[in-house]
Amino acid sequence: SDPTHTQSYGLVVWRDRGSIPFDSIGALRAHCQCALPVDERVEKAHVPIRTRDLPLPPCSQELTKIAMPVNFNEPLSFLQRICEYLEYSELLFQAEQCDCPTERLELIAAFAVSAVSSNWDRLGKPFNPLMGETYELDRVKDLGGGFRMVCEQVSHHPPISAFHAESSDSAWRFHGSVTPRLSFWGKSVEVCPKGWVTLEFPRRGEVYTWQNVQCKIHNIIIGKLWIEHFGDMTITCHGSGRKAELSWHPASWLSPSHHRVDGYVPKLRPSSFIAANSISSGSAGDESPSRKAASDSEDGQTGPPSRGSAADLRLPGQRLLWQLVQRPQGCERYYSFTRFAMQLNDCSDAELMARLPPTDARRKPDVRALEAGDLALAQAEKSRLEEKQRRRRAQSDSDGVWFRRWRNPHTGKDGDWRFTGEYWARDWARCPDIY
């Protein structure tokens, strides 16, 4: 976002099979071919986000049940944030067309890493979806392969958001559910997106599953806010048993391996070493690949990490799988939105709005008011919608409209949700009155 810096979130793969000519795929084009003009009214009112302005909850308390003022929010619903998972959906098309199972798993690992890239510098909290709220994303006309996606808030307590996406050529299906848990830890807030995601390649008869990693927002009380991801992720191909194991390294005064993700595709010959240069290049002089992936240019750093150069681990045979598309200049004035995120709440397409259900998140009045810069109206609408939801839940506490509870046969978990497909009939008489 800063014209003096370049964001360098890239994923590199290295295979232990001798010298291979360097093959750089290069920076992938975003499938948003142009940026929609951003109205100056969208510019965020600069209200500092600090918990010292609020009664502090006890440490480790769950925050999803606490009503927060709108100046903590960004003008998007959490359902729209889920759709940002597919900002780099071209990786799924590349993976489905790849005949090598190892390279296919590498591309899926790159997709899993790319899914969290939009969180960088995004410190605003998305609006909690109302029970029955939906969001439809139609990108079937995208160059290089399109898709369409439907999300629905299927439970209020605990909050559960279900989603289903499918490519326009039936090459892949991507679905799952997310139960976000926010915990306050005094100086930080941890976000744990519980739930499984499932990726299917029907023509290949392959199914992949994994769980997202946690993230933490630092310096909630005082200091410069910054965000990091941490934890382990195992991507499993059911049937073949192939796996990719990724590790996000947490910040530590003692460890130089933070702000990076690396991983392996084990139990395969030749094996693969995967590394992402998420924040800074920081290549060390150590000859060990794992050391190169774990090194950082600022050892012991626990403040906001710096941006560096393009991902290059200087390993023989390395190959660039994915690189972050740079955000629009001046995006810090607009909640640090990516080009993709800026288009998620657009209502200028009259034909699109005419076919959307009345529950679509684009119609949510508190989000629209915040986007217009009217914080007072946004807060009033948010309070009104929450009170209306409480009255509606007292009368009936039904499940989702377009998703049904489902035992995922691949993970063996009962708490999953499956898309019925009835949404595409567009019978909106079934939609609840939530706005």
N, C-alpha and C positions, 0 to 999 in steps of 0.2 A: 504494500500500500504506500510505503514511503518511496518516492522516486529515487532516493539515494541508495536504496537497498533492493535486493531481489530475493524473493522467497524461493527456497531451494529444497522443497520437500520432494525427494525422489526415492525410488526403490531400485536397487541394483541386485542382480543375481550373479553368483559366481559358482561354477561347477568344477569339482575336483577331478578333472579328466585331461589334464595336460594343457598345453597351450592352444587356445582357441582364438581366432581373430576377433577383435573387439567389434561388436555389433550393437550400435546405438539406435534404438527405435526413435529417440528424440523426444522432445516435449510434445505430448499429445494435445491436439486441439480440443478445446471445450466444445461440447455440442450445443452450447448457446452461441449461435453464430453472430449475434450482435447484442449489445447491451441495451436494454430498454432505458429511455431517458428517465432519470431519477428526479422527481419534482423536489424543489428546494424545501417544500413543506415537510419532506420526509426526514430532513436533517434533525438529528437527535438533540433534544434539549439536554445540555450538559449538566445533569444532576449526578453528583458522585454516588456510586453504589457502595454503601458502607453499612455494616450491621450496627455500628455505634448509634445510628439514627433510630434504631428499633430496640424493643425489649429483647435481650439476647436469650435464646433458648438454652437449656442445659446442653453440655457437650454430648455428642453422639445422638442427639435427638433427631428424629426423622422430620424433614422440612416440608414434605409434600402436602401435609395437612394444614400448614400454616399459610394464611392469606398474606401475600406480599404486595406492597404498593407497586403501581405500574412503572415507576421510574427504575425498577429492577429489571424490567422486561425489554425485549426487542419486539418489533411489530411482526412477529410470526407465531403461529401456533406450533406446538410440539409435533403435530402431525406433519406440518410442512418441513420441520427440521429432519424428520425421518426420511423424507423424500430426498434430502441432500445426500443420503447414502448412495444414490445412483447418479451423482454428478458425473462420475467417470464410468458410465455404463459401457462405454466402448471396450473396456477391459473384459467384460463378460462375453461380448461378441468375439473378441480375439481368442479368449480361452475356449469357447465352444468350437471354433474353427480349427484349433490347434490339435494335431494328431498325436503329438508326444504327450503322454500322461504326466511326465515330470514338468514339462514346460506349461502344461495346462494348470497344474497345481500352483506353479509359480505366479502365473497371471491372476489366479484367484486370490493368492496371498497379497499381491499388489492391490487388488480391488479392496480387500479388507482393510489395508492400510490407508488407501485413498479415502475411505469412508469417514475417517476421523479428521481428515486434513482441514475440513471447513470449520472445525472448532477453534483453530488457531486464532487468538485475539478476539474470539467471540465471547465476550464476558456478560452479555445480556441474557437473561433467562427467557426462554420462549413461554408463551402463555399456556397454562394448563388447558387441555381440551375439555370441553363439556361432554357429559355422557351423551352419546349419539352423534357427536360432531364427526364430520367426514372431511376428506380432502381428496380430490382427484387431480392427478397430474397426467396430461396427455402429451407425450413427446414422440408420437408415431411418425411424425414428418421429419425427425432429426436425420441429418446426413450421417451415413455410415451405420445406420440401424436405430430404429426407434423403439419405444416401449410405452406402456400405460400403467398407471399405478393408482391404487385405491387404499386409503387409510381410514380407520374408524376407531373412535374411543369406545371400547366395548365394556369397560368397567371404570367406576369412579373411585372406589376404595376397595382394594388397592387400585391405583390408576394403571390401566392396561391399554396400550395402543397396538392394534393389529394392522398389518399391512400386507398387500399382495401386489406384485408387479410381474408383468409378462412382456416379452419382446413381441414386436409386431409380426415377426416371422416364426414364432413359436420355438425359437432356438433355446430359450431359457425361461425359467420361472424363479422368482425370488420372493420369499414370504417369511412371516414370523410374527412375533409380538414382543413388545418392550414394556417392562415395568420399571420405570425410573425411580430410584431411591436416592434422596438427597439427605446427607447427614452433616451436621454442623460440628466442627472439631475445634472451636475456639479461634484459631488463626486461619482456618481453611474450611472449605466445603467440599465434600467428596460426592461424586455422582456415580452411582452404580446402575448401569442400564441392564437389569436382569432380563433374561429371556434368550431363546435360541433363534438364530436365523438359518434359513434353509435355502439352498441354491440347487436347482434341478436343471439338468441338461437332458431333456426327454429323448432326443435322437441318439444320444450316447448311452442312455440308461444309467446315468450317474447322478448321485445326490451328495451334496456337500453340506455340512452343518458346522457352526461355530457359535461362540458367544463373544460379545463385545467386551473390551477391556474398560476399566474404570478410568475416570479422570478426576483431577483435583484442581480447585481454584485456590490459589495461595494469596496471602496478605489481605484477607477479608477485613480485618480491623484497621490496619495501618500499612502503608507502603504501596508499591506499585502492584496492581493485580496482574497475575499471569496464570496460565493454565498448562497442565501437563497430563499426559496419559501414562498409565502404568499397569503392569500385570502381564499375564501370559494368555495366549490365544492358541488353541489347537484347531486347525481346520481338518476335518476328517472326511474322506471319500468313502461312503458306505458301500459295501460290496467288495471293493478291492482292498480296503484297509489302508490305503495311502494316506499320509498325514503331512501337514506343514505345521511346524511349531514356531510361533513368533513370541518374542519377549519385548515388551516396552520397559525401558529402564527408568526407575523413578529417580528423582533428584536426591542427592545426598552430599553432605560435606565430605564424606569419606570415599565416595565412589566417583570415578570419572566417567561412568558409563550412562549418565542420564541424558535425556532428550534424544534418545536413539531407540530404534527398534531393529532387532536382528532375529534371524531364525534359520531353521534348517528343514529340508525335506528328508527325513530319515528313512532307513530301511529300504533304500533304493540304491542301485548302482548304475550309473554314477550318482553320487549324492549331490545335493545343491546347498549352497550357503546363500542365504538371502539377507540383505542388509538395507536399511533405509537411513539415508542421511536427512533426518527430519528437520533439523534446525541449522546446524553449521557443518561445514565440510570436515574440519578437525582430523585429517588423516595423520596418523602417528607413524613414526619410523619403524615400529615393530613389524616384523614380517608375518606375524600370525593374523589370519583373516579375522578371527573373532576379536582380536585386539583392535584391528583397524575399524571394525564396526562399532566397537564400544567406546573408542576414544572420543574426546571432546576437546575443543580448542580452549575451553575455559574450565579447567579442573576445579572441582569444589564449588562451582557456581550453583546457587540456589535462588537467585533472582530471575528476572525475565531473561530468557536465553536470547542470543543474538541470531540474526539471519546471516547465512554465509553463501558460499558459492555452490555451483551445481554438484550433485551427488557424484563422486568419483572416489572409489576406494583404492584405485591404482592396483587392481588385482588382475592377473592374466585371465583373459577370457570373460571378463565381466560384461554384463549386458544391462542396459537401462530399460526397465520394464514400464516405468511410469514416472512422470514428473508433474508437479503442481502447476496449473495454469495461474499466472500471476493475477492478483486481484486488481480491479479497476483503480486507477489513481484517485486518491481522495476518499477511498472507501471507509477510512476511519471516521469520517463524518457521518457515515450511514451504517453504524453498528458493525463495522468491519465485514459487511456482507460480501460474499463472492458474487461474481457475475450471475451465476446460477441462482443464488438465493434472492437476488434483486428481482427476479422474474416470478418468484413463487406466489406473490400476492397480487399480481397484476390483474386488473379487472377491465382492461380496455377492449378485450375481445367480446363483443356483444353476443356473437354466436355461441361462444363457449359458456358465457354466463347464463344464457337461456336454457342450456341443457344440463346445467349443474343442479344438484338438489338444494333445497333451502337450508340444509345443514352444513354446506360446504364452508370451510374455514375462511374463504375469501369474503364471506358475508358477515363475519364476526365483528360487531360494532366497536368493541373495545380495542381490537387490533387495528381497525381502520382509523379510529380516533388517534391512537398513538402514532400511527404512520403519518397522519396529518399534523402531528406536533401538538395536539390539544391534550395535554396530560390531565387536566381537570375532567374533561368529558370522558377520557379513557378510564379514569378511576371510577367515575360514576357508573359507566356502562359495565365495567368489570364487577362492581358490587351488585348491580341490578341482575346481571346474568347469574352470579353465584347464588343469590337469593332465590331466583326463579328455579334454578336447578335443585336447590334444597326442597322447595315445595313440590316439585315434580317427583323427586325421589321418595318423598314421604307417601305419595299416592301409589307409585309403582316403581319397582327396582328391577327392570327387565334387562336382559342381555343385549348384545349387539344386534343390529338389524341385518347387516350384510355379511357378518362372520358368525361362525358357530364354534363352540368349544370342541376341541379335537385332541386326541392322543396322537402325538407325532410318532409314527412307527419307526422312524430313523433314530430319534433320541430316546424314545420310550417315556417321554414326559407327557403328563396329562394336562398341563396348564397352557397348552398351545391353542391357537385359533386358526380356523380354516375358512378361506373365502368361498362363499357359496356360488358366486357368479351371477346371482340375481340382480346385482347392482346395474348390470349392463342393460337390463330391460327398462330401466329408468322409470319405474313406478314409484313416484315420490309420495304417493298417498301413505306409504308406510313410514315416512320420516316423522320423527317427533318435532314438536315445536320447541326449539331450544333458544332461539334468539328473541 
